[in-house]
Amino acid sequence: MKILVVDDHHLIREGMRPVVKQIATPPEEVEVFEAATFASGLDVARAHPDLDLVLLDLHLPDVEGFEALAGFQEKFPAVPIIVVSGADDPALVRQAVDHGALGFIPKSSSSALIVNAIRLVLSGGTYLPRQIMSAPAKAAAPRGMNGLGLTPRQADVLRLLLAGKSNKLICRELDMAEGTVKNHLGAIFRALNVTTRVEAIVAAGKLGIRP
């Protein structure tokens, strides 16, 4: 497994390396690459087309705002990206997922949380900090789960989706066939007026719906 850490602070990269290596299950090994800039991160990604994950800081010296996230998304759309940031403002988290991030990890997070978040994203799930789920948008009054018109089983699927579970884990926990779970997700997406899992999580958070 190959993971790239892009952060301009040497101490952050150095500290992330042993944490990231903890996700390995013997005899599997994790190879960790480092980059201090967006440009050098792209170079590493080009040199390793089998990259499994990018851990990306938003504040890099050679780009502004979400340029790095958008750039990686454009050039390596198949590689999942987790933003690792010193801030955890809900608005920033929403912007990151709107730009394609599949996870958002505050740098203040514990090693155990970081490891679990990475494993979750690598398994096909999503990870967002709890703050985004507890901060409904001011422009919309929370409707809650009942206001979506979902069936009880669809509500169960939504709760597991909000917990970051992959389709495979949802199937296992609810004892459903994969096709059934996909049908339920389609109904959930329509109810929330979204098209992706991450958009669904953000939309549910705006409505005050929690796992």
Short mmCIF file of the C-alpha atoms (twelve columns), coordinates in Angstrom:
data_MODEL
# 
_entry.id   MODEL 
# 
loop_
_atom_site.group_PDB 
_atom_site.id 
_atom_site.type_symbol 
_atom_site.label_atom_id 
_atom_site.label_alt_id 
_atom_site.label_comp_id 
_atom_site.label_asym_id 
_atom_site.label_seq_id 
_atom_site.Cartn_x 
_atom_site.Cartn_y 
_atom_site.Cartn_z 
_atom_site.pdbx_PDB_model_num 
ATOM 1   C CA . MET A 1   0.000   0.000  0.000   1 
ATOM 2   C CA . LYS A 2   1.259   3.470  -0.903  1 
ATOM 3   C CA . ILE A 3   0.214   6.681  0.830   1 
ATOM 4   C CA . LEU A 4   1.363   10.230 0.106   1 
ATOM 5   C CA . VAL A 5   1.508   12.903 2.828   1 
ATOM 6   C CA . VAL A 6   1.570   16.454 1.433   1 
ATOM 7   C CA . ASP A 7   2.328   19.089 4.089   1 
ATOM 8   C CA . ASP A 8   4.812   21.945 4.176   1 
ATOM 9   C CA . HIS A 9   5.697   21.356 7.844   1 
ATOM 10  C CA . HIS A 10  8.454   18.788 8.295   1 
ATOM 11  C CA . LEU A 11  7.348   17.917 11.831  1 
ATOM 12  C CA . ILE A 12  3.818   17.150 10.660  1 
ATOM 13  C CA . ARG A 13  5.069   14.859 7.908   1 
ATOM 14  C CA . GLU A 14  7.486   13.195 10.308  1 
ATOM 15  C CA . GLY A 15  4.736   12.707 12.883  1 
ATOM 16  C CA . MET A 16  2.248   11.320 10.372  1 
ATOM 17  C CA . ARG A 17  4.609   8.666  9.023   1 
ATOM 18  C CA . PRO A 18  4.487   6.239  12.008  1 
ATOM 19  C CA . VAL A 19  0.754   6.870  12.456  1 
ATOM 20  C CA . VAL A 20  -0.012  6.045  8.821   1 
ATOM 21  C CA . LYS A 21  2.081   2.882  9.010   1 
ATOM 22  C CA . GLN A 22  -0.245  1.601  11.735  1 
ATOM 23  C CA . ILE A 23  -2.995  0.931  9.188   1 
ATOM 24  C CA . ALA A 24  -1.061  -2.043 7.810   1 
ATOM 25  C CA . THR A 25  -2.220  -5.554 8.623   1 
ATOM 26  C CA . PRO A 26  0.762   -7.958 8.618   1 
ATOM 27  C CA . PRO A 27  2.212   -9.142 6.338   1 
ATOM 28  C CA . GLU A 28  1.040   -6.060 4.461   1 
ATOM 29  C CA . GLU A 29  3.310   -3.016 4.606   1 
ATOM 30  C CA . VAL A 30  2.588   0.662  4.065   1 
ATOM 31  C CA . GLU A 31  4.994   2.758  2.032   1 
ATOM 32  C CA . VAL A 32  4.731   6.435  2.997   1 
ATOM 33  C CA . PHE A 33  5.866   9.197  0.633   1 
ATOM 34  C CA . GLU A 34  6.250   12.851 1.574   1 
ATOM 35  C CA . ALA A 35  5.974   16.163 -0.258  1 
ATOM 36  C CA . ALA A 36  6.227   19.740 1.040   1 
ATOM 37  C CA . THR A 37  4.499   21.458 -1.894  1 
ATOM 38  C CA . PHE A 38  1.670   20.853 -4.327  1 
ATOM 39  C CA . ALA A 39  4.085   20.603 -7.256  1 
ATOM 40  C CA . SER A 40  6.323   18.058 -5.544  1 
ATOM 41  C CA . GLY A 41  3.245   16.105 -4.482  1 
ATOM 42  C CA . LEU A 42  2.173   15.843 -8.104  1 
ATOM 43  C CA . ASP A 43  5.659   14.620 -9.007  1 
ATOM 44  C CA . VAL A 44  5.440   11.854 -6.404  1 
ATOM 45  C CA . ALA A 45  1.964   10.868 -7.596  1 
ATOM 46  C CA . ARG A 46  3.149   10.705 -11.210 1 
ATOM 47  C CA . ALA A 47  6.081   8.507  -10.156 1 
ATOM 48  C CA . HIS A 48  3.720   6.130  -8.325  1 
ATOM 49  C CA . PRO A 49  0.574   5.602  -10.411 1 
ATOM 50  C CA . ASP A 50  -0.508  2.868  -7.972  1 
ATOM 51  C CA . LEU A 51  -0.857  5.350  -5.124  1 
ATOM 52  C CA . ASP A 52  -3.669  4.328  -2.744  1 
ATOM 53  C CA . LEU A 53  -4.334  7.550  -0.824  1 
ATOM 54  C CA . VAL A 54  -3.285  11.198 -0.458  1 
ATOM 55  C CA . LEU A 55  -3.282  12.996 2.899   1 
ATOM 56  C CA . LEU A 56  -3.369  16.651 1.911   1 
ATOM 57  C CA . ASP A 57  -2.855  19.857 3.874   1 
ATOM 58  C CA . LEU A 58  -4.818  22.816 2.503   1 
ATOM 59  C CA . HIS A 59  -2.143  25.425 3.276   1 
ATOM 60  C CA . LEU A 60  0.753   24.859 0.899   1 
ATOM 61  C CA . PRO A 61  3.272   27.503 -0.207  1 
ATOM 62  C CA . ASP A 62  2.726   27.175 -3.965  1 
ATOM 63  C CA . VAL A 63  -1.098  27.196 -4.126  1 
ATOM 64  C CA . GLU A 64  -4.036  28.968 -2.519  1 
ATOM 65  C CA . GLY A 65  -7.336  27.790 -1.094  1 
ATOM 66  C CA . PHE A 66  -8.527  24.527 -2.587  1 
ATOM 67  C CA . GLU A 67  -6.257  24.617 -5.652  1 
ATOM 68  C CA . ALA A 68  -4.213  21.628 -4.456  1 
ATOM 69  C CA . LEU A 69  -7.301  19.523 -3.757  1 
ATOM 70  C CA . ALA A 70  -8.835  20.444 -7.108  1 
ATOM 71  C CA . GLY A 71  -5.531  19.784 -8.863  1 
ATOM 72  C CA . PHE A 72  -5.126  16.292 -7.422  1 
ATOM 73  C CA . GLN A 73  -8.777  15.544 -8.220  1 
ATOM 74  C CA . GLU A 74  -8.290  16.583 -11.825 1 
ATOM 75  C CA . LYS A 75  -5.025  14.744 -12.467 1 
ATOM 76  C CA . PHE A 76  -5.614  11.644 -10.298 1 
ATOM 77  C CA . PRO A 77  -9.401  11.217 -10.026 1 
ATOM 78  C CA . ALA A 78  -9.163  7.592  -8.912  1 
ATOM 79  C CA . VAL A 79  -6.983  8.332  -5.861  1 
ATOM 80  C CA . PRO A 80  -8.982  9.126  -2.697  1 
ATOM 81  C CA . ILE A 81  -7.961  12.274 -0.823  1 
ATOM 82  C CA . ILE A 82  -8.268  13.053 2.861   1 
ATOM 83  C CA . VAL A 83  -7.729  16.660 3.897   1 
ATOM 84  C CA . VAL A 84  -5.622  17.005 7.046   1 
ATOM 85  C CA . SER A 85  -6.048  20.499 8.440   1 
ATOM 86  C CA . GLY A 86  -5.240  22.574 11.479  1 
ATOM 87  C CA . ALA A 87  -8.793  23.949 11.324  1 
ATOM 88  C CA . ASP A 88  -12.066 22.098 11.730  1 
ATOM 89  C CA . ASP A 89  -14.638 24.776 10.989  1 
ATOM 90  C CA . PRO A 90  -17.808 23.122 9.591   1 
ATOM 91  C CA . ALA A 91  -17.895 25.532 6.655   1 
ATOM 92  C CA . LEU A 92  -14.323 24.586 5.728   1 
ATOM 93  C CA . VAL A 93  -15.148 20.897 6.005   1 
ATOM 94  C CA . ARG A 94  -18.138 21.319 3.697   1 
ATOM 95  C CA . GLN A 95  -16.023 23.202 1.168   1 
ATOM 96  C CA . ALA A 96  -13.421 20.440 1.227   1 
ATOM 97  C CA . VAL A 97  -15.971 17.706 0.517   1 
ATOM 98  C CA . ASP A 98  -17.604 19.898 -2.137  1 
ATOM 99  C CA . HIS A 99  -14.188 19.937 -3.836  1 
ATOM 100 C CA . GLY A 100 -13.972 16.133 -3.748  1 
ATOM 101 C CA . ALA A 101 -12.304 15.166 -0.461  1 
ATOM 102 C CA . LEU A 102 -13.499 11.818 0.920   1 
ATOM 103 C CA . GLY A 103 -12.383 12.648 4.434   1 
ATOM 104 C CA . PHE A 104 -11.390 15.537 6.683   1 
ATOM 105 C CA . ILE A 105 -9.086  14.985 9.662   1 
ATOM 106 C CA . PRO A 106 -8.249  17.837 12.063  1 
ATOM 107 C CA . LYS A 107 -4.564  17.827 13.001  1 
ATOM 108 C CA . SER A 108 -5.608  17.823 16.647  1 
ATOM 109 C CA . SER A 109 -7.019  14.301 16.205  1 
ATOM 110 C CA . SER A 110 -5.608  11.362 18.130  1 
ATOM 111 C CA . SER A 111 -3.479  8.744  16.387  1 
ATOM 112 C CA . ALA A 112 -6.235  6.174  16.826  1 
ATOM 113 C CA . LEU A 113 -8.797  8.429  15.165  1 
ATOM 114 C CA . ILE A 114 -6.460  9.149  12.239  1 
ATOM 115 C CA . VAL A 115 -5.820  5.439  11.714  1 
ATOM 116 C CA . ASN A 116 -9.537  4.601  11.852  1 
ATOM 117 C CA . ALA A 117 -10.402 7.457  9.475   1 
ATOM 118 C CA . ILE A 118 -7.812  6.308  6.928   1 
ATOM 119 C CA . ARG A 119 -8.996  2.708  7.127   1 
ATOM 120 C CA . LEU A 120 -12.571 3.849  6.653   1 
ATOM 121 C CA . VAL A 121 -11.806 5.836  3.497   1 
ATOM 122 C CA . LEU A 122 -9.637  3.051  2.069   1 
ATOM 123 C CA . SER A 123 -12.531 0.616  2.583   1 
ATOM 124 C CA . GLY A 124 -14.817 2.827  0.489   1 
ATOM 125 C CA . GLY A 125 -16.374 4.859  3.295   1 
ATOM 126 C CA . THR A 126 -16.129 8.532  4.184   1 
ATOM 127 C CA . TYR A 127 -14.884 10.286 7.304   1 
ATOM 128 C CA . LEU A 128 -15.991 13.708 8.482   1 
ATOM 129 C CA . PRO A 129 -15.410 15.215 11.940  1 
ATOM 130 C CA . ARG A 130 -18.354 15.171 14.300  1 
ATOM 131 C CA . GLN A 131 -18.570 18.978 14.175  1 
ATOM 132 C CA . ILE A 132 -20.093 18.981 10.692  1 
ATOM 133 C CA . MET A 133 -22.885 16.713 11.823  1 
ATOM 134 C CA . SER A 134 -23.762 18.969 14.778  1 
ATOM 135 C CA . ALA A 135 -23.866 22.299 12.912  1 
ATOM 136 C CA . PRO A 136 -27.063 22.659 10.849  1 
ATOM 137 C CA . ALA A 137 -27.005 25.359 8.181   1 
ATOM 138 C CA . LYS A 138 -28.542 28.646 9.353   1 
ATOM 139 C CA . ALA A 139 -30.494 29.059 6.116   1 
ATOM 140 C CA . ALA A 140 -32.494 25.872 6.548   1 
ATOM 141 C CA . ALA A 141 -34.607 24.734 9.449   1 
ATOM 142 C CA . PRO A 142 -33.702 21.176 10.464  1 
ATOM 143 C CA . ARG A 143 -36.327 18.719 9.169   1 
ATOM 144 C CA . GLY A 144 -34.805 15.666 10.755  1 
ATOM 145 C CA . MET A 145 -34.978 12.102 9.505   1 
ATOM 146 C CA . ASN A 146 -38.799 11.991 9.535   1 
ATOM 147 C CA . GLY A 147 -39.052 14.948 7.165   1 
ATOM 148 C CA . LEU A 148 -37.353 13.050 4.346   1 
ATOM 149 C CA . GLY A 149 -40.164 10.553 3.854   1 
ATOM 150 C CA . LEU A 150 -37.843 7.532  4.080   1 
ATOM 151 C CA . THR A 151 -38.905 4.004  4.941   1 
ATOM 152 C CA . PRO A 152 -37.544 2.533  8.197   1 
ATOM 153 C CA . ARG A 153 -34.959 0.471  6.297   1 
ATOM 154 C CA . GLN A 154 -33.893 3.468  4.231   1 
ATOM 155 C CA . ALA A 155 -33.466 5.386  7.485   1 
ATOM 156 C CA . ASP A 156 -31.268 2.552  8.792   1 
ATOM 157 C CA . VAL A 157 -29.125 2.760  5.652   1 
ATOM 158 C CA . LEU A 158 -28.841 6.538  6.005   1 
ATOM 159 C CA . ARG A 159 -27.709 6.234  9.633   1 
ATOM 160 C CA . LEU A 160 -24.935 3.838  8.626   1 
ATOM 161 C CA . LEU A 161 -24.015 6.044  5.675   1 
ATOM 162 C CA . LEU A 162 -23.656 8.986  8.061   1 
ATOM 163 C CA . ALA A 163 -21.446 6.829  10.256  1 
ATOM 164 C CA . GLY A 164 -19.125 6.486  7.260   1 
ATOM 165 C CA . LYS A 165 -19.876 2.834  6.525   1 
ATOM 166 C CA . SER A 166 -19.104 1.477  3.073   1 
ATOM 167 C CA . ASN A 167 -21.779 -0.350 1.061   1 
ATOM 168 C CA . LYS A 168 -20.175 -3.660 1.994   1 
ATOM 169 C CA . LEU A 169 -20.383 -2.917 5.714   1 
ATOM 170 C CA . ILE A 170 -23.971 -1.672 5.390   1 
ATOM 171 C CA . CYS A 171 -24.884 -4.954 3.682   1 
ATOM 172 C CA . ARG A 172 -23.268 -6.910 6.495   1 
ATOM 173 C CA . GLU A 173 -24.781 -4.941 9.378   1 
ATOM 174 C CA . LEU A 174 -28.311 -4.856 7.940   1 
ATOM 175 C CA . ASP A 175 -28.145 -8.328 6.343   1 
ATOM 176 C CA . MET A 176 -29.079 -6.923 2.934   1 
ATOM 177 C CA . ALA A 177 -28.034 -7.725 -0.594  1 
ATOM 178 C CA . GLU A 178 -25.789 -5.150 -2.235  1 
ATOM 179 C CA . GLY A 179 -28.428 -4.361 -4.860  1 
ATOM 180 C CA . THR A 180 -30.978 -3.612 -2.138  1 
ATOM 181 C CA . VAL A 181 -28.575 -1.259 -0.379  1 
ATOM 182 C CA . LYS A 182 -27.893 0.539  -3.659  1 
ATOM 183 C CA . ASN A 183 -31.636 0.940  -4.244  1 
ATOM 184 C CA . HIS A 184 -32.071 2.402  -0.773  1 
ATOM 185 C CA . LEU A 185 -29.134 4.765  -1.333  1 
ATOM 186 C CA . GLY A 186 -30.741 5.926  -4.570  1 
ATOM 187 C CA . ALA A 187 -33.927 6.783  -2.682  1 
ATOM 188 C CA . ILE A 188 -31.917 8.585  0.001   1 
ATOM 189 C CA . PHE A 189 -30.006 10.613 -2.584  1 
ATOM 190 C CA . ARG A 190 -33.277 11.635 -4.243  1 
ATOM 191 C CA . ALA A 191 -34.782 12.641 -0.910  1 
ATOM 192 C CA . LEU A 192 -31.745 14.789 -0.115  1 
ATOM 193 C CA . ASN A 193 -31.450 16.062 -3.707  1 
ATOM 194 C CA . VAL A 194 -27.827 14.896 -4.013  1 
ATOM 195 C CA . THR A 195 -25.877 12.504 -6.226  1 
ATOM 196 C CA . THR A 196 -22.952 11.289 -4.086  1 
ATOM 197 C CA . ARG A 197 -22.320 9.821  -0.627  1 
ATOM 198 C CA . VAL A 198 -20.306 12.833 0.519   1 
ATOM 199 C CA . GLU A 199 -23.003 15.262 -0.657  1 
ATOM 200 C CA . ALA A 200 -25.542 13.173 1.259   1 
ATOM 201 C CA . ILE A 201 -23.522 13.437 4.466   1 
ATOM 202 C CA . VAL A 202 -23.207 17.201 4.093   1 
ATOM 203 C CA . ALA A 203 -26.907 17.632 3.240   1 
ATOM 204 C CA . ALA A 204 -27.975 15.513 6.208   1 
ATOM 205 C CA . GLY A 205 -25.707 17.537 8.472   1 
ATOM 206 C CA . LYS A 206 -27.399 20.753 7.300   1 
ATOM 207 C CA . LEU A 207 -30.740 19.228 8.278   1 
ATOM 208 C CA . GLY A 208 -29.473 18.331 11.729  1 
ATOM 209 C CA . ILE A 209 -29.509 14.569 11.048  1 
ATOM 210 C CA . ARG A 210 -26.855 12.624 12.916  1 
ATOM 211 C CA . PRO A 211 -25.715 8.975  12.842  1 
# 
